[in-house]
Structures are given as C-alpha cells and as structure tokens.
Amino acid sequence: MRKPEAVADLDASTLVLFSPIAKSRLQVDRNRRDASEILHVSLKLHRRAQPAKVPTVRNGRRNMKPYVIVNRRAGSITDLGALLSQLQRLQPAALRVTRRRGDAEKFAREAVRKGCDYVVAAGGDGTLNEVINGVAKHPQQIRLGLVPLGTGNDFARSLKLPLTVDENIDILLSQKSMAIDLVRIRSDHTRYFVNVSAGGFSCYVGEKLTAKIKRVWGPLAYLRSAAAALPQLHAYETVVVFDDEERLTVDLYNVVIGNGRFVAGGLPIAPKADPADGLLDVILIPKRPGPEMVLLAAEIVLGKHVSNSAVIFRRAKKITVRSRPGMWFDVDGELVGRAPAVFQIIPGALNFVMSKR
C-alpha cells in the first residue's frame, strides 16, 4: 500500500505500520495522545487486529520481536524516514526514536520493564552505550543487537559487523547471539560499557573530537584533535593496581581500558583486545619527551604501539586507578568522573547478536 506523502514531514517517532485499522483509530485518538507515543499506540492496535501468534523457538529461546531504539541524530543517517521503513523488516515490537541525550537509556529500561528480551540499538557508539546502561542490571535476560549508524562505529568494527543497514538487519533477523563481556566503572558515577574508557589527556582530546573531524579525518581524527589539545597536556602522578595484586606508581599522560579495539573512528588504541576473552586490555602512556611522543602517536595510528617500550601494557579483570590530580575518565564520549576509578569486567554478561551464520 502506498504511504502518505506527508510521512516525510511527520515527527520520526510517528512512523508506524500503516494498516487501515491502525490509521482509523489513530485519527480518533490523535488529539489526546502525545506524538512520541503514537508508534506504540498504532502497534498495539495493529496487534489487536491480528490473530494472536505464539512466538517460535529458535536455539532454545523464543524468537521475539525486537525493541528498536533509533538515534535520529546518528552521523550516517541521511534519510530518517527511509531508515525507519528499512527497520520495519525487523517487525519490531516497538520502534522508539530519541529526541535528546539519555532517551536511548530510558527506552532500553522501558523495554526491560515491558518484558522484551531483544533490544536493538540503531545509532553510533554513544547510542549503544546508553542502551547498554539501560539493560545492564538485567544483561542475561536480554539479547542485544546493533545497527551501526554513527560517524565512528568503533565497537561495530571490533565485532566486524557489515557496513550496510540491510546486511545488519539480516544478522538481527537471525537472532543468533554470542556472549561478550560487559565492563563496569565505578567513579563519581557507576556506568557500564563494552568498548573503551580513557582517562587523562584523552579526555581533553575527546572535547576537541567533533563528528565533523571524525568524518573528514577518519583514523587520523584522534591525532588532529590531540594536536589541538596539546596546550592542556600534563602528567598525572598515578597509582594503578591490577587484580588487587600488582601495583604500579608512574607519571602518566593517558590510561586506556579496552574491551573493544577502536576509538575515534577507527584508531586501534587497544589492537589486541577481545570483547569475549574475560579480560581488559590496559594501555598506559607514561610521561615522555616530546620527540618520543610524536613517534608513539604514529605507532598508535598503525596499531603498533603496544610493543613500544615506552608503553606499559597489561591484561586484568579488575583495574584500580588513583591519580594526582584526579584524571577524568570518559566512556564513548561521556565523562563519568575523576579518579579514583575502579574497572571490573563481567565476563560473558551480554548476549550480542553478531552473525547470521
């Protein structure tokens, strides 16, 4: 059936299944329902109009319809209406579109509260991080999927997800998942992540790292932003403890905690990290003379820095960081607090839909 031409002018969250029954009932109700809830209303009415279906069982689990959360501002979206139409292939139980920061986390919590066991993040690394924090208290109950739509898509690179929306939808339709690790950071706030957290100079770099710079500079975006942040470069007197055993005291510029491999649109900051090995990769960048730092920066771009004698590399399940002054830590661009900070891996906590095979 041909969609109304006015759809492109509607708010994104009002794109619905245009069944005749849903349209007629929405027409009656539209003056008393908030536009952001229209999608849920229409889907509910559509379900009432159809015979009840018993979820099928695949690989010992029910084949559930996903709760899809879309970041309308994700960097690679050029036609939101077309994207939402593509996502209808998933036959979503709900299709929520964010309006502001924090919405993706709120919608993910809503999905858990409503008993949905399959949540899909359609957006970039920040959107994925919000969704993970929305489901983090009940990770074993949820299958998590991703349609990478950001400017960086760094965690999608670690999982080797395809580039196109349709290819990722094919994977999501398979609902075949793999257990990956979840990471908890306790600082000023408690947050969860699956990719990378960085502290120290990286936080100043992150402030300079805009979506435009990532699009234009690609893997070199981090270096471009680092050059802009150089006036703020200083060392931190840092104590790092690994698994409550080994203790290092060193002047550091940077602390990187990697579960995934990439940051800043493809920079291989933790090139050996495996999000399913039960360990965190720790990269410490000590204070060094300027010429050495320039050479190290070039090696980071190539992913060769871990073997550099100037870099301290460890693997651990728990990392505690204390510093003077207290270095800031971020997770996918979100500042979560100053040191002291404690990172703890939760092995195999997330069921991530990754392969259609």
TABEL-V977863 format. One record per backbone hydrogen bond with DSSP energy under -0.5 kcal/mol. NH is the residue of the N-H (numbers start at 0). CO is the residue of the C=O. E is the energy in kcal/mol with one decimal. If there is no record, write none. Layout:
# TABEL-V977863
[[NH:CO:E] [NH:CO:E]]
This chain:
# TABEL-V977863
[[6:3:-1.6] [7:4:-0.8] [8:5:-1.7] [9:5:-0.7] [9:6:-1.5] [13:10:-2.2] [14:11:-1.6] [15:13:-0.5] [17:15:-0.7] [18:16:-1.9] [22:18:-2.5] [23:19:-2.2] [24:20:-2.1] [25:21:-2.5] [26:22:-2.0] [27:23:-1.3] [28:24:-1.9] [29:25:-1.8] [31:28:-2.3] [32:29:-0.7] [36:33:-2.0] [37:34:-1.2] [38:12:-0.7] [40:36:-2.1] [41:37:-2.9] [42:38:-2.3] [43:39:-2.2] [44:40:-2.5] [45:41:-2.6] [46:42:-2.3] [47:43:-1.9] [48:44:-1.7] [49:45:-0.5] [49:46:-1.1] [54:52:-0.5] [57:60:-3.8] [60:57:-1.9] [62:55:-4.1] [63:61:-1.4] [65:89:-0.5] [66:117:-2.8] [67:65:-0.8] [67:93:-2.6] [68:119:-3.0] [69:67:-0.5] [69:95:-3.3] [70:121:-2.6] [71:69:-0.9] [73:70:-1.9] [75:148:-2.9] [76:73:-1.7] [77:75:-0.5] [82:78:-2.1] [83:79:-2.6] [84:80:-1.9] [85:81:-2.1] [86:82:-2.4] [87:83:-0.7] [87:84:-0.8] [88:85:-1.9] [89:86:-1.7] [90:87:-2.1] [92:65:-2.1] [93:65:-1.1] [95:67:-3.0] [97:69:-3.0] [102:99:-1.9] [105:101:-2.0] [106:102:-3.1] [107:103:-2.0] [108:104:-2.1] [109:105:-2.0] [110:106:-2.2] [111:107:-2.0] [112:108:-2.6] [113:109:-1.9] [114:111:-1.6] [115:110:-2.4] [118:142:-2.8] [119:66:-2.3] [120:144:-2.6] [121:68:-3.3] [121:119:-0.6] [122:120:-0.7] [122:146:-1.4] [127:123:-2.3] [128:124:-2.3] [129:125:-2.1] [130:126:-2.4] [131:127:-2.5] [132:128:-2.0] [133:129:-1.4] [134:130:-1.3] [135:131:-1.2] [137:134:-2.2] [138:135:-0.7] [140:137:-1.2] [141:138:-1.2] [142:116:-2.8] [143:350:-3.2] [144:118:-2.6] [146:120:-2.8] [147:145:-0.6] [148:122:-2.4] [149:122:-0.8] [156:152:-1.4] [157:153:-1.5] [158:154:-1.8] [159:155:-0.5] [159:156:-0.9] [160:155:-2.4] [167:163:-1.7] [168:164:-2.3] [169:165:-2.1] [170:166:-1.6] [171:167:-2.4] [172:168:-2.5] [173:169:-1.0] [173:170:-0.6] [174:170:-0.9] [174:171:-0.5] [175:170:-0.5] [176:174:-0.6] [177:351:-2.6] [179:349:-2.7] [180:274:-3.6] [181:345:-2.0] [182:192:-2.4] [183:343:-2.8] [184:190:-3.0] [185:341:-2.5] [186:184:-0.6] [186:188:-2.2] [188:335:-1.1] [190:184:-2.3] [190:188:-0.6] [192:182:-2.3] [196:256:-2.4] [197:329:-1.6] [198:254:-2.9] [199:327:-1.6] [200:252:-2.7] [201:198:-0.6] [202:199:-1.5] [203:199:-0.7] [203:200:-0.6] [204:200:-2.0] [205:201:-2.8] [206:202:-1.3] [207:203:-0.9] [207:204:-1.0] [208:204:-1.0] [209:207:-1.4] [213:209:-2.1] [214:210:-2.2] [215:211:-2.5] [216:212:-3.0] [217:213:-1.6] [219:216:-2.0] [220:217:-2.3] [223:219:-2.3] [224:220:-2.4] [225:221:-2.7] [226:222:-2.3] [227:223:-1.3] [228:224:-1.4] [229:225:-0.7] [229:226:-0.7] [231:228:-2.3] [232:229:-2.2] [235:251:-2.6] [236:323:-2.6] [237:235:-0.9] [237:249:-2.3] [238:321:-3.1] [239:247:-2.6] [240:319:-2.5] [241:245:-2.8] [242:240:-0.6] [242:317:-3.2] [244:241:-2.3] [245:241:-1.1] [247:239:-2.9] [249:237:-2.6] [251:235:-2.6] [251:249:-0.6] [252:284:-3.4] [253:284:-1.4] [254:198:-2.0] [255:282:-2.4] [256:196:-3.2] [257:255:-0.6] [257:280:-3.5] [258:194:-3.1] [258:256:-0.5] [259:194:-2.2] [262:266:-1.9] [265:262:-0.5] [266:262:-2.8] [267:265:-0.5] [268:266:-2.2] [269:260:-2.4] [270:267:-0.7] [272:269:-2.0] [276:273:-1.7] [279:315:-3.0] [280:257:-2.8] [281:279:-0.5] [281:313:-3.1] [282:255:-2.5] [282:280:-0.5] [283:281:-0.5] [283:311:-2.8] [284:253:-2.3] [285:283:-0.7] [285:309:-0.8] [286:250:-2.3] [292:288:-1.8] [293:289:-1.9] [294:290:-1.8] [295:291:-2.3] [296:292:-2.4] [297:293:-1.6] [298:294:-1.7] [299:295:-2.2] [300:296:-1.7] [301:297:-1.2] [302:298:-0.6] [302:299:-1.1] [303:298:-2.8] [304:298:-0.7] [306:303:-0.8] [307:304:-1.7] [310:307:-1.9] [311:283:-2.3] [312:310:-0.6] [313:281:-2.0] [315:279:-1.8] [318:342:-2.3] [319:240:-2.4] [320:340:-2.9] [321:238:-2.5] [323:236:-1.9] [326:324:-0.6] [328:336:-2.5] [329:197:-2.4] [330:333:-2.4] [331:195:-1.0] [333:330:-1.8] [334:332:-0.6] [335:328:-2.6] [336:328:-1.0] [338:326:-1.8] [339:320:-0.7] [340:320:-2.2] [341:185:-2.1] [342:318:-3.2] [343:183:-2.5] [344:316:-2.5] [345:181:-3.6] [346:344:-0.6] [348:345:-1.4] [349:179:-2.4] [350:138:-0.5] [350:141:-0.9] [351:177:-2.8] [351:349:-0.9] [352:143:-3.0] [352:350:-0.5] [353:175:-1.4] [353:351:-0.6] [354:175:-1.0]]
